[in-house]
């Protein structure tokens, strides 16, 4: 059974995989969105994938600071991630629904990381987790608001 620090690194690796998969998915949707909300969604998706690009680096570096290798391949990300790639090019409304659900999934993973970090007496990782929760909960809210 892994110790508390190892457990924290394992959950952080899942957060990295979820985040990288969502980065790729959001970038894909940015490129392929169409319809009446094109301009709004094209811009929103770009903001979200750019934020994720910075986040994955921070998460990976935290995993390294914990003394573990950061996963860094599509194979590893696919094994670890709860966020799944999109099949084909969905309609804009389906893109929004998928991304909102994925944001909620990542917020849940970040909450799990916050708990693991607390158990490991690791406030630095806990701080990272809380910041990720805030970002993903806000993004989910904003995406869901588009569907109302």
Backbone as a chain_set.jsonl record, in Angstrom:
{"seq": "XXXXXXXXXXXXXXXXXXXXXXXXXXXXXXXXXXXXXXXXXXXXXXXXXXXXXXXXXXXXXXXXXXXXXXXXXXXXXXXXXXXXXXXXXXXXXXXXXXXXXXXXXXXXXXXXXXXXXXXXXXXXXXXXXXXXXXXXXXXXXXXXXXXX", "coords": {"N": [[0.854, -1.186, 0.0], [0.584, 2.197, -0.881], [2.391, 4.958, 0.629], [1.332, 8.086, 2.163], [2.443, 10.232, 0.72], [3.124, 9.008, -1.705], [0.583, 8.262, -2.537], [-0.529, 10.785, -2.924], [0.979, 11.663, -5.123], [0.105, 9.773, -6.995], [-2.63, 10.438, -7.306], [-2.303, 13.031, -8.224], [-1.126, 12.45, -10.657], [-3.278, 11.34, -12.006], [-4.872, 13.623, -12.113], [-3.274, 15.165, -13.793], [-3.415, 13.615, -16.148], [-6.196, 13.719, -16.688], [-6.413, 16.49, -17.085], [-4.704, 16.979, -19.26], [-5.929, 15.472, -21.239], [-8.37, 16.802, -21.382], [-7.406, 19.262, -22.233], [-6.541, 18.623, -24.879], [-8.982, 17.793, -25.989], [-10.559, 20.107, -25.73], [-9.097, 21.869, -27.316], [-9.407, 20.612, -29.798], [-12.198, 20.948, -30.095], [-12.278, 23.728, -30.227], [-11.065, 24.141, -32.707], [-12.959, 22.934, -34.389], [-15.59, 23.74, -33.894], [-18.819, 24.941, -34.89], [-21.594, 26.91, -36.075], [-24.322, 28.981, -34.751], [-23.233, 29.958, -32.354], [-20.568, 30.149, -32.834], [-18.44, 32.203, -32.708], [-18.436, 32.944, -29.997], [-17.99, 30.437, -28.695], [-15.625, 29.536, -29.922], [-13.793, 31.419, -28.972], [-14.103, 31.095, -26.16], [-13.39, 28.374, -25.814], [-10.733, 28.531, -26.603], [-9.631, 30.149, -24.565], [-9.969, 28.406, -22.421], [-8.415, 26.123, -23.172], [-5.895, 27.26, -23.293], [-5.449, 27.987, -20.635], [-5.419, 25.449, -19.496], [-3.107, 24.441, -20.698], [-1.081, 25.728, -19.298], [-1.648, 24.76, -16.771], [-1.168, 21.958, -16.89], [1.587, 21.825, -16.952], [2.296, 22.87, -14.454], [1.109, 20.968, -12.745], [2.499, 18.623, -13.499], [5.105, 19.337, -12.753], [4.745, 19.497, -10.01], [4.285, 16.842, -9.374], [6.816, 15.827, -9.948], [8.247, 17.201, -7.986], [7.366, 15.826, -5.826], [8.832, 13.617, -6.03], [8.325, 11.695, -7.955], [8.008, 10.257, -11.243], [6.469, 12.117, -13.843], [3.573, 11.257, -15.674], [3.636, 11.105, -19.247], [2.755, 10.417, -21.8], [0.47, 9.668, -24.49], [-0.574, 7.124, -24.191], [-0.203, 6.593, -21.429], [-1.771, 8.693, -20.4], [-4.315, 7.982, -21.392], [-4.745, 5.629, -19.978], [-4.89, 6.584, -17.355], [-6.759, 8.664, -17.255], [-10.013, 9.909, -16.518], [-11.472, 11.498, -18.13], [-12.705, 11.361, -21.346], [-11.844, 11.08, -24.813], [-13.473, 12.809, -27.526], [-15.756, 11.365, -29.826], [-15.602, 11.679, -33.199], [-16.922, 14.748, -34.577], [-18.786, 16.509, -32.581], [-21.985, 18.241, -32.395], [-22.244, 21.748, -31.623], [-23.671, 22.255, -29.187], [-23.516, 19.756, -27.968], [-20.767, 19.625, -27.647], [-20.441, 21.585, -25.677], [-21.888, 20.401, -23.553], [-20.351, 18.053, -23.116], [-17.844, 19.157, -22.402], [-18.535, 20.597, -20.095], [-19.297, 18.511, -18.359], [-16.842, 17.187, -18.249], [-15.252, 19.14, -17.019], [-16.412, 19.098, -14.489], [-15.763, 16.51, -13.739], [-12.968, 16.72, -13.538], [-12.792, 18.589, -11.485], [-13.698, 16.998, -9.396], [-11.619, 15.103, -9.268], [-9.577, 16.828, -8.521], [-10.526, 17.563, -5.995], [-10.209, 15.117, -4.709], [-7.437, 15.027, -4.8], [-6.849, 17.177, -3.108], [-7.704, 16.128, -0.669], [-5.955, 13.928, -0.426], [-3.529, 15.281, -0.298], [-3.847, 16.673, 2.082], [-3.9, 14.539, 3.894], [-1.278, 13.768, 3.609], [0.059, 15.802, 4.775], [0.773, 17.98, 3.089], [0.821, 20.96, 2.124], [1.467, 22.458, -0.168], [0.78, 20.921, -2.448], [-1.869, 20.672, -1.795], [-2.716, 23.33, -2.048], [-2.393, 23.725, -4.821], [-4.338, 21.891, -5.683], [-6.72, 23.049, -4.682], [-6.782, 25.433, -6.142], [-7.138, 24.346, -8.701], [-9.652, 23.172, -8.392], [-11.241, 25.468, -8.094], [-10.94, 26.693, -10.659], [-12.005, 24.721, -12.409], [-14.61, 24.307, -11.429], [-15.682, 26.854, -11.894], [-15.438, 26.989, -14.708], [-17.157, 24.869, -15.447], [-19.603, 25.88, -14.522], [-19.846, 28.18, -16.174], [-19.956, 27.009, -18.741], [-22.246, 25.374, -18.456], [-24.119, 27.391, -18.099], [-24.411, 28.36, -20.656], [-26.122, 26.544, -21.768], [-28.579, 26.969, -20.745]], "CA": [[0.0, 0.0, 0.0], [1.44, 3.391, -0.959], [2.293, 5.897, 1.743], [0.515, 9.268, 1.863], [3.096, 11.021, -0.326], [2.959, 8.26, -2.951], [-0.844, 8.374, -2.898], [-0.711, 12.138, -3.446], [1.551, 11.676, -6.469], [-0.771, 8.975, -7.861], [-3.827, 11.226, -7.625], [-1.837, 14.143, -9.059], [-0.924, 11.901, -11.998], [-4.614, 11.25, -12.615], [-5.276, 14.998, -12.419], [-2.517, 15.551, -14.976], [-3.982, 12.91, -17.298], [-7.498, 14.333, -16.953], [-6.205, 17.857, -17.566], [-4.115, 16.939, -20.597], [-6.965, 14.967, -22.138], [-9.318, 17.897, -21.586], [-6.706, 20.243, -23.068], [-6.607, 18.172, -26.258], [-10.386, 17.785, -26.396], [-11.003, 21.502, -25.853], [-8.413, 22.412, -28.49], [-10.118, 19.999, -30.917], [-13.493, 21.618, -30.238], [-11.96, 25.09, -30.676], [-10.821, 24.085, -34.15], [-14.042, 22.34, -35.169], [-16.922, 24.227, -33.56], [-19.507, 25.734, -35.905], [-22.969, 27.222, -35.738], [-24.614, 30.358, -34.336], [-22.388, 30.357, -31.221], [-19.177, 29.932, -33.222], [-17.476, 33.194, -32.203], [-18.407, 32.826, -28.535], [-17.379, 29.173, -28.289], [-14.248, 29.512, -30.411], [-13.009, 32.22, -28.026], [-14.159, 30.461, -24.841], [-12.585, 27.149, -25.842], [-9.325, 28.934, -26.65], [-9.246, 30.572, -23.212], [-9.901, 27.228, -21.552], [-7.273, 25.249, -23.469], [-4.657, 27.96, -22.932], [-5.294, 27.857, -19.178], [-5.034, 24.057, -19.255], [-1.711, 24.258, -21.118], [-0.253, 26.153, -18.165], [-1.941, 23.901, -15.618], [-0.531, 20.644, -16.975], [2.996, 21.983, -16.593], [2.365, 23.028, -12.999], [0.778, 19.684, -12.117], [3.619, 17.704, -13.749], [6.243, 19.752, -11.925], [4.441, 19.144, -8.617], [4.524, 15.4, -9.271], [8.274, 15.674, -9.885], [8.682, 17.682, -6.67], [7.026, 14.769, -4.876], [9.803, 12.538, -6.226], [7.79, 10.692, -8.865], [7.987, 10.677, -12.649], [5.164, 12.558, -14.338], [3.187, 10.585, -16.909], [3.813, 12.044, -20.341], [2.437, 9.856, -23.115], [-0.962, 9.465, -24.718], [-0.919, 5.822, -23.622], [-0.357, 6.76, -19.98], [-2.925, 9.56, -20.141], [-5.529, 7.204, -21.656], [-4.912, 4.673, -18.875], [-5.148, 7.267, -16.089], [-7.769, 9.721, -17.329], [-11.461, 9.663, -16.524], [-11.978, 12.286, -19.25], [-12.563, 10.581, -22.575], [-11.815, 11.834, -26.059], [-14.735, 12.869, -28.256], [-15.837, 10.592, -31.063], [-16.038, 12.536, -34.289], [-17.085, 16.172, -34.299], [-20.159, 16.702, -32.124], [-22.615, 19.547, -32.558], [-21.763, 22.722, -30.627], [-24.318, 22.046, -27.89], [-22.932, 18.539, -27.396], [-19.426, 20.002, -27.192], [-20.606, 22.29, -24.4], [-22.284, 19.411, -22.54], [-19.203, 17.195, -22.809], [-16.806, 19.906, -21.686], [-19.037, 20.906, -18.748], [-19.174, 17.273, -17.574], [-15.41, 16.937, -18.043], [-14.789, 20.103, -16.008], [-16.887, 18.584, -13.201], [-14.937, 15.323, -13.463], [-11.64, 17.161, -13.088], [-12.965, 19.195, -10.16], [-13.775, 15.876, -8.442], [-10.252, 14.572, -9.12], [-8.826, 17.826, -7.741], [-10.962, 17.419, -4.59], [-9.532, 13.92, -4.204], [-6.043, 15.413, -4.582], [-6.799, 18.016, -1.9], [-7.805, 15.217, 0.485], [-4.707, 13.168, -0.335], [-2.477, 16.21, 0.138], [-4.063, 16.935, 3.507], [-3.46, 13.334, 4.602], [0.186, 13.71, 3.521], [0.589, 17.06, 5.329], [1.415, 18.587, 1.929], [0.03, 22.139, 1.789], [1.759, 22.951, -1.522], [-0.084, 20.182, -3.355], [-3.231, 21.048, -1.436], [-2.988, 24.635, -2.655], [-2.583, 23.483, -6.245], [-5.629, 21.219, -5.855], [-7.798, 24.018, -4.445], [-6.819, 26.331, -7.306], [-7.733, 23.608, -9.821], [-11.085, 23.05, -8.108], [-11.855, 26.768, -8.408], [-10.968, 26.888, -12.116], [-12.891, 23.767, -13.082], [-15.994, 24.578, -11.043], [-16.096, 28.054, -12.612], [-15.617, 26.637, -16.113], [-18.377, 24.061, -15.565], [-20.726, 26.811, -14.357], [-19.956, 29.011, -17.368], [-20.414, 26.167, -19.847], [-23.644, 25.004, -18.205], [-24.96, 28.586, -18.291], [-24.686, 28.468, -22.098], [-27.157, 25.572, -22.12], [-29.872, 27.355, -20.139]], "C": [[0.896, 1.245, 0.0], [1.3, 4.264, 0.281], [1.551, 7.144, 1.262], [1.119, 10.119, 0.743], [2.958, 10.338, -1.684], [1.522, 8.359, -3.449], [-1.117, 9.753, -3.503], [-0.181, 12.221, -4.876], [0.685, 10.884, -7.451], [-2.019, 9.764, -8.265], [-3.448, 12.417, -8.5], [-1.591, 13.666, -10.49], [-2.257, 11.738, -12.724], [-5.136, 12.642, -12.979], [-4.554, 15.498, -13.662], [-3.116, 14.897, -16.226], [-5.351, 13.485, -17.675], [-7.325, 15.695, -17.611], [-5.647, 17.865, -18.982], [-5.137, 16.457, -21.621], [-8.0, 16.053, -22.408], [-8.694, 19.008, -22.415], [-6.863, 19.869, -24.544], [-8.041, 18.228, -26.788], [-10.893, 19.209, -26.627], [-10.363, 22.157, -27.073], [-9.079, 21.882, -29.766], [-11.447, 20.722, -31.156], [-13.304, 23.061, -30.697], [-11.788, 25.113, -32.196], [-12.081, 23.763, -34.939], [-15.444, 22.838, -34.849], [-17.502, 25.014, -34.733], [-20.93, 25.98, -35.429], [-23.107, 28.634, -35.218], [-23.744, 30.866, -33.184], [-20.902, 30.253, -31.546], [-18.217, 30.912, -32.551], [-17.328, 33.082, -30.691], [-17.66, 31.578, -28.105], [-15.927, 29.066, -28.734], [-13.337, 30.255, -29.424], [-12.968, 31.562, -26.64], [-13.29, 29.21, -24.803], [-11.092, 27.485, -25.874], [-8.835, 29.36, -25.264], [-9.061, 29.361, -22.314], [-8.7, 26.343, -21.891], [-5.951, 25.939, -23.158], [-4.4, 27.87, -21.43], [-4.843, 26.441, -18.835], [-3.583, 23.788, -19.643], [-0.753, 24.668, -20.006], [-0.422, 25.205, -16.98], [-1.208, 22.565, -15.695], [0.948, 20.72, -16.606], [3.147, 22.09, -15.076], [2.094, 21.708, -12.279], [1.94, 18.701, -12.286], [4.816, 18.058, -12.875], [5.999, 19.432, -10.453], [4.671, 17.649, -8.402], [6.023, 15.129, -9.157], [8.801, 16.117, -8.519], [8.373, 16.657, -5.58], [7.922, 13.541, -5.061], [9.341, 11.433, -7.15], [7.906, 11.171, -10.302], [6.563, 11.084, -13.04], [4.812, 11.755, -15.582], [3.262, 11.582, -18.062], [3.554, 11.468, -21.719], [0.924, 9.711, -23.244], [-1.413, 8.136, -24.122], [-1.139, 5.936, -22.116], [-1.585, 7.608, -19.659], [-4.229, 8.792, -20.346], [-5.808, 6.211, -20.532], [-5.372, 5.359, -17.595], [-6.377, 8.17, -16.093], [-9.195, 9.188, -17.254], [-12.13, 10.476, -17.628], [-11.701, 11.492, -20.517], [-12.572, 11.498, -23.786], [-13.198, 11.809, -26.705], [-14.645, 11.982, -29.487], [-16.368, 11.522, -32.151], [-16.068, 14.002, -33.897], [-18.536, 16.394, -33.878], [-20.683, 18.099, -32.468], [-22.175, 20.451, -31.405], [-22.381, 22.493, -29.255], [-23.79, 20.792, -27.201], [-21.505, 18.787, -26.917], [-19.51, 20.652, -25.814], [-20.933, 21.3, -23.298], [-21.097, 18.537, -22.123], [-18.158, 17.938, -21.979], [-17.258, 20.266, -20.271], [-18.9, 19.677, -17.846], [-17.711, 16.969, -17.272], [-14.827, 17.889, -16.999], [-15.201, 19.624, -14.614], [-16.094, 17.349, -12.783], [-13.581, 15.737, -12.907], [-11.731, 17.842, -11.728], [-13.032, 18.096, -9.091], [-12.399, 15.262, -8.216], [-9.41, 15.529, -8.279], [-9.242, 17.788, -6.271], [-10.3, 16.201, -3.95], [-8.058, 14.229, -3.922], [-5.914, 16.273, -3.326], [-6.857, 17.147, -0.641], [-6.515, 14.418, 0.673], [-3.577, 14.05, 0.183], [-2.623, 16.524, 1.625], [-3.591, 15.747, 4.34], [-1.936, 13.224, 4.638], [0.852, 14.925, 4.148], [1.395, 17.808, 4.262], [0.61, 19.809, 1.477], [0.298, 22.681, 0.379], [0.874, 22.241, -2.545], [-1.545, 20.496, -3.063], [-3.633, 22.376, -2.053], [-3.227, 24.491, -4.158], [-3.961, 22.873, -6.492], [-6.793, 22.196, -5.685], [-7.907, 24.988, -5.614], [-7.441, 25.636, -8.513], [-9.239, 23.428, -9.61], [-11.793, 24.34, -8.505], [-11.994, 26.972, -9.909], [-12.014, 25.984, -12.757], [-14.347, 23.945, -12.677], [-16.518, 25.818, -11.763], [-16.342, 27.742, -14.088], [-16.883, 25.816, -16.338], [-19.612, 24.957, -15.469], [-20.929, 27.631, -15.634], [-20.453, 28.212, -18.567], [-21.878, 25.78, -19.672], [-24.597, 26.177, -18.413], [-25.294, 28.786, -19.765], [-25.833, 27.562, -22.532], [-28.536, 25.94, -21.575], [-30.69, 28.207, -21.062]], "O": [[1.845, 1.336, 0.779], [0.241, 4.311, 0.907], [1.186, 7.243, 0.091], [0.391, 10.663, -0.087], [2.708, 10.996, -2.694], [1.28, 8.521, -4.645], [-1.852, 9.868, -4.483], [-0.837, 12.795, -5.746], [0.546, 11.277, -8.61], [-2.414, 9.755, -9.431], [-4.188, 12.774, -9.416], [-1.828, 14.416, -11.437], [-2.343, 11.975, -13.929], [-5.763, 12.821, -14.023], [-5.151, 16.18, -14.495], [-3.3, 15.561, -17.245], [-5.626, 13.711, -18.854], [-8.011, 16.014, -18.582], [-6.069, 18.669, -19.813], [-5.201, 16.975, -22.736], [-8.457, 16.206, -23.541], [-9.382, 19.634, -23.221], [-7.268, 20.698, -25.359], [-8.273, 18.665, -27.915], [-11.579, 19.474, -27.614], [-11.019, 22.918, -27.785], [-9.289, 22.641, -30.712], [-11.776, 21.066, -32.291], [-14.105, 23.562, -31.486], [-12.304, 25.999, -32.878], [-12.257, 24.267, -36.048], [-16.403, 22.395, -35.48], [-16.771, 25.67, -35.474], [-21.406, 25.336, -34.494], [-22.148, 29.405, -35.232], [-23.54, 32.072, -33.051], [-20.067, 30.268, -30.642], [-17.271, 30.485, -31.888], [-16.214, 33.12, -30.168], [-16.785, 31.647, -27.241], [-15.089, 28.555, -27.991], [-12.252, 29.781, -29.088], [-11.906, 31.486, -26.022], [-12.533, 29.013, -23.853], [-10.284, 26.802, -25.245], [-7.745, 28.971, -24.843], [-8.109, 29.297, -21.537], [-8.028, 25.857, -20.981], [-4.981, 25.273, -22.795], [-3.258, 27.696, -21.003], [-3.981, 26.255, -17.977], [-2.903, 22.994, -18.992], [0.273, 24.02, -19.799], [0.539, 24.891, -16.278], [-0.683, 22.087, -14.69], [1.495, 19.789, -16.015], [4.03, 21.464, -14.49], [2.778, 21.375, -11.311], [2.324, 18.024, -11.332], [5.466, 17.172, -12.32], [6.942, 19.126, -9.723], [5.193, 17.242, -7.364], [6.447, 14.294, -8.358], [9.696, 15.484, -7.96], [9.035, 16.623, -4.542], [7.789, 12.551, -4.341], [9.906, 10.339, -7.135], [7.901, 12.376, -10.551], [5.586, 10.466, -12.616], [5.656, 11.584, -16.46], [2.984, 12.767, -17.88], [4.078, 11.978, -22.709], [0.2, 9.64, -22.251], [-2.525, 8.039, -23.602], [-2.134, 5.439, -21.588], [-2.349, 7.28, -18.751], [-5.157, 8.938, -19.55], [-6.963, 5.976, -20.175], [-6.153, 4.792, -16.832], [-6.97, 8.413, -15.042], [-9.53, 8.161, -17.844], [-13.255, 10.164, -18.019], [-10.588, 11.01, -20.727], [-13.217, 12.547, -23.79], [-13.992, 10.901, -26.46], [-13.589, 11.865, -30.11], [-17.458, 12.081, -32.025], [-15.34, 14.441, -33.007], [-19.422, 16.461, -34.73], [-19.916, 19.007, -32.788], [-21.782, 19.969, -30.343], [-21.67, 22.535, -28.251], [-23.635, 20.773, -25.98], [-21.08, 18.23, -25.905], [-18.751, 20.316, -24.906], [-20.33, 21.343, -22.226], [-20.867, 18.311, -20.935], [-17.654, 17.417, -20.985], [-16.449, 20.243, -19.344], [-18.444, 19.784, -16.708], [-17.379, 16.542, -16.167], [-13.998, 17.483, -16.185], [-14.424, 19.733, -13.666], [-15.792, 17.169, -11.603], [-13.105, 15.171, -11.923], [-10.833, 17.686, -10.902], [-12.479, 18.256, -8.003], [-12.051, 14.933, -7.082], [-8.628, 15.1, -7.431], [-8.4, 17.963, -5.39], [-9.883, 16.247, -2.793], [-7.497, 13.756, -2.933], [-4.964, 16.11, -2.562], [-6.146, 17.402, 0.331], [-6.04, 14.251, 1.797], [-2.766, 13.618, 1.002], [-1.627, 16.629, 2.341], [-2.953, 15.93, 5.377], [-1.369, 12.659, 5.573], [2.072, 15.072, 4.069], [2.534, 18.214, 4.492], [-0.195, 19.709, 0.551], [-0.584, 23.309, -0.206], [0.284, 22.887, -3.412], [-2.363, 20.576, -3.979], [-4.758, 22.532, -2.527], [-4.165, 25.076, -4.697], [-4.671, 23.29, -7.407], [-7.745, 22.168, -6.465], [-9.014, 25.329, -6.032], [-8.188, 26.258, -9.268], [-10.012, 23.525, -10.563], [-12.825, 24.306, -9.176], [-13.054, 27.38, -10.382], [-12.822, 26.445, -13.564], [-15.238, 23.752, -13.504], [-17.669, 25.839, -12.197], [-17.342, 28.18, -14.656], [-17.603, 26.041, -17.311], [-20.555, 24.806, -16.245], [-22.053, 27.76, -16.118], [-21.288, 28.698, -19.33], [-22.66, 25.848, -20.62], [-25.735, 25.995, -18.845], [-26.352, 29.325, -20.089], [-26.449, 27.803, -23.57], [-29.534, 25.3, -21.905], [-31.796, 28.614, -20.709]]}, "num_chains": 1, "name": "protein.A"}
